[in-house]
Amino acid sequence: MKKVLNVLILLLLSIPVLAAADFSSLEEQMTGKEYAAAGLDKLSPSELSALNAWIRDHSLGTLSTVAAVTDTAAADDEEKDKDKKRNTITGTLVGKFSGWDGQTVFKLQDGSIWVQADKDKFHIKEVENPTVVIEPGMFGSWHLSIEGHDSECRVKKIQ
């Protein structure tokens, strides 16, 4: 993935160089009729030069565009790295447990508190201090399951 990103950045960085080398002024790009119809024939040489400079500086091949794309790609990589650092949590619920009902609060022995973030329902025979596994999911989510059972619910840490 990083190789692809590096190639993309290299290509994007080469665009301004190519754009500057291949830049054609308005006079070169337009026919005489188009040039006159746009009223450009009324501009002084310095006004026309300023307009051409503005177009060249604000074209898609500018460094600011490349910098924005590069910054966005770097931010995406940081977010992915952040997600990779999340580890599975194994803990013990405090007290009796018989399932979740869409609004369940889970208090673990380590002091952390998790709240159910979906509306799923799941019921089991009441157990005392069950072991739970909380695993990272996609887009920053977490999923809690009770050891020995297949069901899971999405949770959010509140403490």
C-alpha positions in Angstrom: 0.0 0.0 0.0 2.8 2.4 0.9 4.5 1.7 -2.5 1.3 2.6 -4.3 1.0 5.8 -2.3 4.6 6.7 -3.0 4.1 6.2 -6.7 0.9 8.3 -6.6 2.7 11.1 -4.7 5.6 11.0 -7.2 3.1 11.3 -10.1 1.3 14.1 -8.5 4.5 16.0 -7.8 5.4 15.8 -11.4 2.2 17.4 -12.6 3.2 21.0 -11.8 6.5 20.6 -13.7 4.7 19.2 -16.7 1.9 21.7 -16.4 4.4 24.6 -16.2 6.3 23.3 -19.2 3.2 22.6 -21.3 1.3 25.8 -20.3 -0.2 27.5 -23.2 -1.4 31.1 -22.9 -4.9 32.0 -23.8 -3.7 33.5 -27.0 -2.3 30.2 -28.0 -5.3 28.1 -26.9 -8.1 30.2 -28.4 -9.0 30.9 -32.0 -9.1 34.6 -33.0 -12.9 34.6 -32.9 -13.0 33.0 -29.3 -10.3 35.5 -28.2 -12.3 38.5 -29.5 -15.7 37.1 -28.3 -14.3 36.8 -24.7 -13.1 40.4 -24.9 -9.5 39.5 -24.3 -8.4 41.6 -27.3 -9.3 44.7 -25.1 -6.8 43.8 -22.4 -3.5 45.5 -22.1 -0.4 43.2 -22.4 0.2 43.5 -18.7 -3.5 42.6 -17.9 -3.3 39.6 -20.3 0.0 38.5 -18.7 -1.6 38.7 -15.2 -4.6 36.7 -16.4 -2.4 34.0 -17.9 -0.3 33.9 -14.7 -3.4 33.4 -12.6 -4.7 30.6 -14.8 -1.3 28.9 -14.7 -1.1 29.2 -10.9 -4.7 28.1 -10.3 -4.8 25.2 -12.7 -5.2 21.6 -11.5 -1.5 21.0 -11.7 -0.5 23.4 -9.0 1.6 22.5 -6.0 -1.2 23.4 -3.6 -3.5 20.8 -5.2 -0.7 18.2 -4.9 -0.1 19.2 -1.3 -3.8 18.8 -0.4 -3.9 15.4 -2.0 -0.7 14.3 -0.3 -1.9 15.6 3.1 -5.2 13.8 2.7 -3.4 10.5 1.8 -1.1 10.9 4.8 -4.0 11.5 7.1 -5.7 8.4 5.8 -2.6 6.4 6.5 -2.4 7.8 10.1 -6.0 6.8 10.7 -5.3 3.2 9.4 -2.2 2.9 11.6 -4.3 4.1 14.6 -6.9 1.4 13.9 -4.2 -1.3 13.7 -3.0 -0.4 17.2 -6.4 -1.3 18.8 -6.1 -4.6 20.6 -8.7 -7.1 21.7 -9.7 -6.7 25.3 -10.6 -9.6 27.5 -12.2 -8.9 30.9 -14.8 -9.9 33.5 -18.2 -8.4 33.9 -19.1 -7.4 37.4 -22.1 -9.2 38.8 -24.9 -11.2 37.3 -25.5 -11.2 33.6 -28.4 -12.6 31.5 -27.9 -10.8 28.1 -28.4 -7.5 26.5 -31.5 -5.6 25.5 -30.5 -2.7 23.3 -29.6 -0.4 26.2 -27.3 -2.5 28.3 -24.4 -1.1 30.3 -21.4 -3.4 30.8 -19.2 -2.8 33.9 -15.9 -4.6 33.8 -13.7 -5.5 36.9 -11.0 -3.2 35.5 -13.3 -0.2 36.1 -14.1 0.4 32.4 -17.7 0.9 31.4 -19.1 0.1 28.0 -22.6 0.8 26.7 -24.4 -1.1 24.0 -24.3 0.9 20.8 -26.9 -1.1 18.8 -30.4 -2.3 19.4 -29.8 -6.0 19.3 -31.2 -8.3 22.0 -29.7 -11.5 23.3 -30.7 -13.6 26.4 -28.9 -16.4 28.1 -29.3 -18.2 31.4 -28.1 -15.9 34.2 -24.4 -16.2 34.9 -22.1 -14.6 37.5 -19.1 -12.5 36.5 -18.8 -13.9 32.9 -15.7 -13.3 30.8 -16.2 -11.0 27.9 -14.2 -10.3 24.8 -14.3 -6.9 23.3 -12.8 -6.8 19.8 -12.1 -3.8 17.5 -14.3 -3.6 14.5 -14.4 -1.5 11.3 -14.6 2.3 11.4 -13.5 2.6 15.0 -16.3 0.3 16.4 -16.0 -2.3 19.1 -17.9 -5.6 19.5 -18.5 -7.4 22.8 -19.2 -11.1 23.1 -19.6 -13.4 26.1 -17.1 -16.2 26.3 -18.8 -19.4 25.2 -21.6 -17.7 23.2 -21.7 -16.8 19.5 -23.7 -13.6 19.7 -22.0 -10.2 19.9 -23.2 -6.6 20.1 -21.6 -3.3 19.1 -20.4 -1.3 22.2 -18.9 2.1 22.9 -16.6 2.8 25.8 -17.9 5.5 28.1 -15.3 5.2 31.0 
